[in-house]
Amino acid sequence: MSPLDTRVPALLLRLDRNPFHHGALGAIRSLGRAGVEVHAFVETARTPLARSRYLRRAHVFAGDATSPSEVERALLDAAGRIGRPAVLIPMDDIGAITVAGMAGRLGGAFLLPELPEGLAERAADKAELAALCARLGLPHPTTVVPGGAAEAVAALRDLGLPAVAKWSRPWLLPPGSGLRSTTVVTSAEEVRRLCAQTPRAGSRLLLQRLVPGRPGDDWFFHGCFGAGGTCLLGGTGRKELSWPPRAGLTAVGSWLPNPALADAARTLAGGLGYRGVLDLDFRLDAATGVYHLLDFNPRPGAQFRLFTDRSGLDVVRALHLDLTGREVGPQRPALGKVFWAENYGLLASVAARGRRPGGSRGRGTGRGGDVEWAWYAADDPAPFWAMARSWLGRGLTRGLASGLANGMTRG
């Protein structure tokens, strides 16, 4: 018998158009295998995600992702088709922020975690995150929000080069603009060019000190928190390979214990009164031995299935349990487990010139390095084959060229 309340369906919301979003597929499979009726917003009915046997219905959102009124209308229309209240799970930042802002108007149709007003937006905003970390005493890279190009160039004298340039609200970047959420800048001229793009970017440009790190110094924490910021489930992992290299999404990662990061995550969530699922990125400063929080994502990370424990419990299932009033049982960690995103892992492996992902540095001391594949599943093979056909047909060459040329973006 499933520990989840299978009478309560789930709806996955994703507004960032990405047909290769393996995190959403992981959520569909996780809940569907537990007997939950799963619905999801997709780009088209032919996207790889829509091929999953565990997806009850695909809902196509063709509106403006930056328009709260259009998103609200689409959600309520989907709620009408589902026919009963569902657990609503945003799978990207813009979805999480939009839903949090209209939670009071969605309460009759959906089950949602209660968040302090504006918290999701403040935490995801790169400039606001620096202030939150300062208030809670958590290490964060030195951050400057310049008022213009002259201040930005002047800031480089204190930050040093190379430095990191970020748009404070990357979810507002216009699709097809060519602007990247994060860029490593190596000259004042690069900073001036970015400052000139501020009107198009939709948010402020900030500059950060580049935290020095080596391969294996990038870590992440995924967790589900209940009322008052109580940690219901959590895990720490290390990026073994990322795409684009050293700065992008996790292409290969390992579940490894890191008490310092787990404590920092609990301090952050408890101090903010956060409830729901979050994904945090950290980097170890190789010079000082201090972990710095780099990013706060108020939703499941794409690799959340890495932290599926021995009983099948993960952060998405924990959220469903919590919102339906059921107890989240004790976690049974599978330390040493490895996560592989097949498409991005292939690109990252090529970029690393044959460095073997999930090797001795990544497998830890757990169950011999069990692998959680992002796409392939023997009980649900159709999404993998649909992804492979589409990826090899048009994504591989373009993705490889883009990643190697630019090297610095968020997935």
N, C-alpha and C positions, 0 to 999 in steps of 0.2 A: 504494500500500500504506500502511495506517495506521501511524504511528510508535508507536501504543499497542498493548499486548498485548491483542488482542481476545478472547483465550481467558479473560481475567479479567473477570467482570462487576462492576458497581458497584451499591451500595444506598445511596439517599439517605434519611437520617433527619431528620424534622422533627416535633417534639413540640408546638411552639407552633401552635395551630390557627388557620390563616390561609389560606383558600382562594385568596387573591390574592397568594401568595408567588411573585413572578416570579423570584427567585433560584433556586429549585428547578427551575423550568421551564428557566431558562438552563443549569443543570447537566445536565438530561436531554438537551437538544438538543446541547450541546457534546460530551458523551460518545457519544450515540447517532449523531451525524453521523460520528464517528470509528470507528464500527463496534463500539462496546462495548455489550454487553447491559445495559440500565439497568432497575433496579427502584427503587421509591420508596414510602415511606409517605405516605398521603394521608388526608384527612378522610373522604371518601366516594368511591365509584367514579364519581360524577358531577361531581366537582370539575373545574375547568378544566384543572388539571395532568394529570389522568388521561386527557385527550383527546389528548395528544401522540402522534403516530405513532412517536416515538422511545422511548416507554416500553414495555418488554417486559411488565411486570406491576406493577399497583398493589396495595400491601399496606395494608389498613386497620388502623390502631391505635386501638382503642376503650378502652384502659386509662387508668390514672392516670399522667400525664406526670411527676409528682413521685415516683413509686414506682420506684426502681431495679430492684427485682425484677420488676415488670411489664414494664418496658422491656427488660430482659435476656431475659425469656421471649419477648417479641414478636420480638426480634432473632434469637434462636436458632430460633424457628419459621420466620421468613423465610429464614434460612440453609438450613434443611432443604428448603424449597420451591425455593430457587435451586439447590441441589445441589452446589455447589463453592465454595471460598473466594472472597469478593468484597471489593473495596475499599469500605470503609464511610465515607461522607462525611456527617457531621452538618451540617445547614444552619441551625441556630439555636443560641443559647447553651446552653439547657438540654440539648439533645441532645449538644453537644460536651462539656459538663461531665460528663454522665451516662456517656457512652461512655468518657471518659478515666478515670473512676473504676472501671470494670469491664474495662479493656482486657486485663488478664491472663486474664480468664475468657472472652474473645472471640477469643483469638488463633488457635484452630484453625478458626474459621469466617470470620474477616474479616482483611483487611490493614489495619493502622492505623499511624499515625506514633507513634514512641515519645517520650513527653513525660516530663519530670521529674514526680515524684509531686505531685499537687495544683496543678500550674502552671496548667492551664486555668481552674480555679475561682478561684485567686488573681488571675489577670490580668483575668478578667471581673468580679470583685468591685470596685465603684467605690472602696471604702475601701482595699482592698489595693493597687489600682493606684497610688494616691498614694504608698504606701510603696515600691513597686517603682521608680517614677520617681525618687524621692529617692535611692535606692541607686545608680541608674545615671546620675544627673545629668541627667535629661531634664526640661525644663520641664513643669509640670503646675499647674493652678489651685490656689491655696491652699484646703485642704480641712480641715474640722472635723467630727469625729464626736461630737456632743454626747451626754451621758448622760441628757438629759431636756429638757423644754420650757424650763426656766429657763436651762440652759446654751446651748440653741439660740438663744434670744432674745438672750442676752448676746453670743454669737458674731457676731451681726449688726452689733454696734457696730464690730468690726474688719473684717468682710467688706464692709460697706456694703450698701445696697439700691439697685436690685434685686440679689438673690442667686439662686443655683441650688440647689434641693433635689433630692436623688436618693436613691432606695432603693438600698442597696449591692448587693443581689442581686435585680435586677428580674425575673429568671426565676421567682422564687418568688411574685410577685404573683398573688393568686387571680383567675382569669378572671371577668369580670363584676363585679369589685369597684369599678370606676370609678377605681381608683388608677392614677396614671401614673408611669412610671419616672422622669421628670424634669419638674420644674415650676419656672418662674421665680416667685419669691415677692417681693412688693412691700411686705409689712407683717409685723410681729411676730405679728399675729393669724393670718395664713396659716400661719406656721411652727408655732404652737401647735396648730392644727387638724391639721396633718400629723403632728406628734409623737403626737397622740392616736390616730392610725391605725396606729402601729407594731405592735401585736399582730396586726393583720390582715395587714400587709404581708409578714411573714415574714422581714424583715431590718432592719438598722439604717438610720436616716435620717442622711444626711450633708448638710452645707452647703458650697457652694463659692463662691469669688469669681466673679462673672460676668465672663468675659473679654470686653472690649469688642471688637466687630468690626463690619465693614460688609459689605454684599452682596459676595460674592466672596472673603471671608476664611475661609470654611469649606472644608477640604480633607480628603482621605482617601488612604490607602495600602492597596493590596491586594497580598499577596505569598504565595508558596509557598516554604517553607524546608526544607532537607534536614538531614541529621545535623549536630549541633553548631551549629545556627542559621545555616547557610550559605544565602544567598539564591539560589534557583534561578530565580525569576521575580518581577518586581514592577513596579508602576506607581503614579504619583501622579495624582490627579484633583482637580478643584475642583467643589464644589456650585454650580451655577448657580441652581437652584430646589430647595426641599425641601418636603416635606409631613409634618406641619404646617409652616407657614412658619418659616424661620430655625432650626428645631430638630429637624426630623424626618428621615425617610429621604430619600435622594437621588431627587428626581423627575426632574431633568435635571442631568447632569454632563458634564464634559469631561476628556479625557486630556491633561494638560499636564505638562511637565517641572518638577520641583521638587527639585533635588539636596539641599537642606537636609532636607526631609522624608524622602527616601529614605535619607539617612545616619542620621537618627534612628531610622527603622524597623529598619535593619540593626543599629544599636547595641542596640536593645531586644531583638530576637530573638536576637542573638548573646549578649548578656549573660544572657539567661534560658535559653539552650539550647533555644529553641523549635523544634519541627519540625511541619510541616503548613502549612495555609492560615490566614492571619489577615487581619483588616480593622481598620484603625486610623482614628480620627477626630481631626483637628487643627483648631485655630482660631488664626489669626494675631491677636495682640494689636495692634490698630491703634495703640496708644499707644507701644509699645516695639519693635515689629517682631519679636517673638519668637513662634515657633509653640509652642502648648501642646497636649500630648496630652490629649484629652478622654475617649476610650473605646478599649477593647481588646476585640475580638470574636474568639474563638478558632475561627473558621470562615469560610467564604466570605461576603462581603457580597452583598446582594441585587443590586448593580449590577456584579458582578465581570466580566460580559461586556463592559463598557466596555474592559477591557484585553486583549481578543482581538487578538493581533498579526497581521501580514500573512500569517503561515503558519497561522493558526487556533489557535495556542497560547494557553491561558489558565491561570489558577491551578488549576482543577479538572483539566484535562488534565495539568498539570505534577505534581499530586499522584498521579494514576494512574501516570504514568511513573515517578516516584520510588519508589512503593511496590511496583511490579512489577519493579524493578531495571533500568529503562531510563534512558538518558541524556536529560536535558532540554536540548534544543538551544538555541542562542543566540536571544534575543528579537529580534524585528524590529518595533519600536514603530510604531504608527499614531497619532502625536501629532496632536492636534486633533480626534480622534474624539469624537462626542457620544453620550451614552446618554440615552434617553427611556423613562421608565415611563409609558405612555400614560394610564392612569387617574389616577395621582397627578400627572402633569405637567399634566393638564387642570385639576385642582383648584388646583394651585400657580399656574398661569397666571391663573386667575380671581382668586385671592387677591392676585396681584401687579398686578391691574388692567391687564391687557393687556401687561405687560412681556414682550418676546419672548424665550423660552428659547433657549439655544444661539446667541445673537446674537454680535456681534463680540467681546464679552468672553469668550465661552465656546468659540469655535471654534479658537482658537489659530492655529498656523502650519503645521498638518499638511496632510492630504489634502483640504482644502476642507470639513472638518467632516463626514466620513462619520458616518452615524447607525446606532447599534445599538439597535433597538427591543426593549423588554422582552418584549412579548407578540406582536407581529405578526411572522410569518415566512412567506414565500411557499411554502416547502416544508413548513410545518406550521401551517396556518391555524386548525385547530379550537380550540386553546386560546384564541386571541384572541377568536373569536366567542362562545365559552362565557363568557369573562370579561366581555365587553361586555354580553351579555344579563343576566348576574347583577349586574354593577356598576350598570348603568343602572336595573335593576329595583328594587334595594334599597340599593345602596351609595353612589350619588352624593349623594343628598340628605343622608343621615345623615353621610357622610364630610365633606362640605363644611361642614355645621353644626358638627360636632365640631371640625374643624380650626380654623375661624375663631374659635370660641368659646374654645378652650383654647390653641392655638398652640404647645404645648410638650410633645412626646412623642417617643419613639423608635419607629421602625418595625422 
